[in-house]
Amino acid sequence: QVQLVESGGGLVQAGGSLRLSCAASGSIFSINVMGWYRQAPGKQRELVAGITSGSSTNYADSVKGRFTISRDNAKKLVYLQMNSLKPEDTAVYYCAAGSSWRRLNDYWGQGTQVTVSS
């Protein structure tokens, strides 16, 4: 099993920045891909960004150029730097991990709320 714990959410004004962190523990040898999903009220959960152990990345079109995902393999951490935040970025953000892109949703964190005020 893999445990994921997020931190760093909060309330920010439009145009501001936040950095989310996710700490992984447990059977992390099986993890190759880590990422962030988000779910806004009344909407489906969507992939925001993902990164492999080799640092290949993938971003949703809506966040390209504003968000940056990175990871520290030694410290078993993954980060999501969010700049130029918009009210439509308001959602619960979930850390996810898996052995491949298709299995990215094998493990989930508990979620952290990000609220962007206009």
N, C-alpha and C positions, 0 to 999 in steps of 0.2 A: 504494500500500500504506500501511497504517496500523500503527504499532507501539504497543503498550500495555505499560506496565511498572508493576506493582503494588508497593506497599510497605506496611508497617504491621501485618502479621500477628504472631501470637505466642501466648503462653500467658497466660491470665487466669483468675481465680477467678470463679465464678458471682456475678452481680450487678455485676461490673466493666464497664469500658468499653474499647473500642479504636477507633481511627480508621484506616481504610484509605485509601490514596491511589493514584490511577492517573494516570500521565502519558502523554499521547498525543503522537505525533510522526508525521511523514510527510504523506501526502495527507489531512490532516484537514479540508479544505474539503468533503469528501463526507460528513462525520459530522454527523448531527443528533441522534441518540440515543446516550447512553452509559448503562451500567448495571453492575450486579454480579449474578453468578450464584454459586451455591455447589453443591458436591457432597460429600456425606458418603459414607463407605465403604458400599458396597452399595446406594447410592441413586442415583436419576437426578439429573442437574444441574437445578437449579431457579432461576428468576429471583427474586432477592431485592428489587431495586429498580432503577428506571430513571429517567432524567431527559432531557428534550429541551433543545435549545439555548435555548428560550424558558422553561425552568425548570418545565415541567409534569412532574409526578412520578407514579410508580406503584410500589406496594409490595405484596409478598406479605402475606397476612393474618397470617402467623405473626410478622412483624416490625413491623407497624404500631404506632406509639406508642413503639417502642424504637429503631428505626434511622432515620437521616435521611441522605438522599442530597443532595449539592450539587455544583455545578461552578463553576469559574472559567474562563470562556471565553477570557479574555485569556492566562491561564497554561496553558491546555490541560490542566487538571487536573479530575478528578472525585473526590469524597470519599464515604466511607460512615462516618458516625459511628454506632457501635454501643454502645448503653447497655443496662443491665439484662440482660447476657448470660446465657444459659442453656446448660447442657451440650449441649442439642440444637442449638445454633448451631454446634457444632464441625463444621468442614468445610474444604475448600479453596475459597477465594473467588477468583473469576475476574472480571477487568474485561472488559467487552465493549463494542463500539461498532458502529454501523451508520447507514445513511441514514434508517431509519424504525424504528418499533417491530417490524415484521415482520422487518426485516433487522438487528435488534440483535446477532445472533450472526455478523455478517460478519467481525468481527475479535475476536481473543481475546488476553488477556495470558497469562502463564505460570502464574499462580495463586500465592496466598499462603495458608499454613496458619493457621487460627484454631482454637485449642484452648481450650475452656472447662472448667475442672475443677470438680467438685461439692464 
